[in-house]
Amino acid sequence: MTDLEEDAKVILARIEGKIESHAAELTRHVGEERAWQATTSEKIGRIDASLRGNGTPGINVRLDRIEQREKGRAKLTWIAVTSALGALAASVAAFVAKK
C-alpha cells in the first residue's frame, strides 16, 4: 500500500467520522423539532378551540355580544342626555314665559 492510499484511507476515515457525528446531531435535532411541533400543535389547538368555541360561544360571538351591548348603552345614554336637555330647555322656556 502506498503512502497516497494510506493518506486517502485516513481522510476517508475522518470524513466518515464527521458524517456519523453530523448524522447523530441531525437525528437529535429532528427529535427536538418533532417534540416542539407536537407541543406547538397542542397549543394552537387550544387557542383555536377558544376562538371557535368548544361547546361554548367562541370569542367572536362573545365579542359581538359585547359590541351589541355597548351600542345599546350608547343609544340609551343619548336618549337620557337628549331627554335631560329637553327637560332643561322646557324649564328654561317656562321660566322665561313666566316673566
C-alpha positions as CSV (number, residue, x, y, z in Angstrom):
1,M,0.0,0.0,0.0
2,T,1.4,3.3,-0.9
3,D,1.5,6.5,1.2
4,L,-1.1,8.0,-1.1
5,E,-3.5,5.2,-0.5
6,E,-2.9,5.4,3.3
7,D,-3.5,9.1,3.3
8,A,-6.7,8.6,1.3
9,K,-7.9,6.0,3.9
10,V,-7.1,8.4,6.7
11,I,-9.0,11.2,5.0
12,L,-12.0,8.8,4.3
13,A,-12.0,7.7,7.9
14,R,-12.1,11.3,9.1
15,I,-14.9,12.1,6.7
16,E,-16.9,9.0,7.8
17,G,-16.4,10.1,11.4
18,K,-17.7,13.6,10.6
19,I,-20.6,12.2,8.7
20,E,-21.6,10.0,11.6
21,S,-21.3,12.9,14.0
22,H,-23.4,15.1,11.8
23,A,-26.0,12.3,11.3
24,A,-26.3,11.9,15.1
25,E,-26.6,15.7,15.5
26,L,-29.3,15.7,12.8
27,T,-31.2,12.9,14.4
28,R,-31.1,14.7,17.8
29,H,-32.3,17.9,16.1
30,V,-35.1,16.2,14.3
31,G,-36.3,14.7,17.6
32,E,-36.3,18.0,19.3
33,E,-38.1,19.6,16.3
34,R,-40.8,16.9,16.4
35,A,-41.3,17.4,20.1
36,W,-41.5,21.2,19.6
37,Q,-44.0,20.7,16.8
38,A,-46.2,18.5,18.9
39,T,-46.4,21.0,21.8
40,T,-46.9,23.9,19.4
41,S,-49.7,22.0,17.7
42,E,-51.3,21.3,21.0
43,K,-51.1,25.0,22.0
44,I,-52.5,26.1,18.6
45,G,-55.4,23.6,19.1
46,R,-56.3,25.1,22.5
47,I,-56.2,28.6,21.0
48,D,-58.3,27.5,18.1
49,A,-60.8,25.9,20.5
50,S,-61.1,29.1,22.5
51,L,-61.6,31.2,19.3
52,R,-64.1,29.0,17.7
53,G,-65.7,27.8,21.0
54,N,-65.7,24.2,22.1
55,G,-69.2,23.7,23.2
56,T,-69.4,27.3,24.3
57,P,-69.7,30.5,22.4
58,G,-66.3,31.4,20.8
59,I,-64.5,34.6,21.3
60,N,-66.0,36.1,18.1
61,V,-69.5,35.5,19.4
62,R,-68.6,36.9,22.8
63,L,-67.0,40.0,21.2
64,D,-70.1,40.6,19.1
65,R,-72.3,40.4,22.2
66,I,-70.1,42.9,23.9
67,E,-70.3,45.3,20.9
68,Q,-74.1,44.9,20.8
69,R,-74.4,45.8,24.5
70,E,-72.2,48.8,24.1
71,K,-74.3,50.0,21.1
72,G,-77.4,49.6,23.3
73,R,-75.8,51.5,26.2
74,A,-74.6,54.3,23.8
75,K,-78.2,54.6,22.5
76,L,-79.6,54.7,26.0
77,T,-77.1,57.3,27.0
78,W,-78.0,59.5,24.1
79,I,-81.7,59.1,24.9
80,A,-81.1,60.1,28.5
81,V,-78.9,63.1,27.5
82,T,-81.5,64.3,24.9
83,S,-84.3,63.9,27.5
84,A,-82.4,65.9,30.1
85,L,-81.6,68.6,27.6
86,G,-85.2,68.7,26.5
87,A,-86.4,68.9,30.1
88,L,-83.9,71.7,30.8
89,A,-85.0,73.6,27.7
90,A,-88.6,73.2,28.7
91,S,-87.8,74.5,32.2
92,V,-85.9,77.5,30.8
93,A,-88.8,78.2,28.3
94,A,-91.4,78.0,31.1
95,F,-89.2,80.3,33.3
96,V,-88.8,82.8,30.5
97,A,-92.5,82.7,29.7
98,K,-93.4,83.4,33.3
99,K,-91.6,86.7,33.3
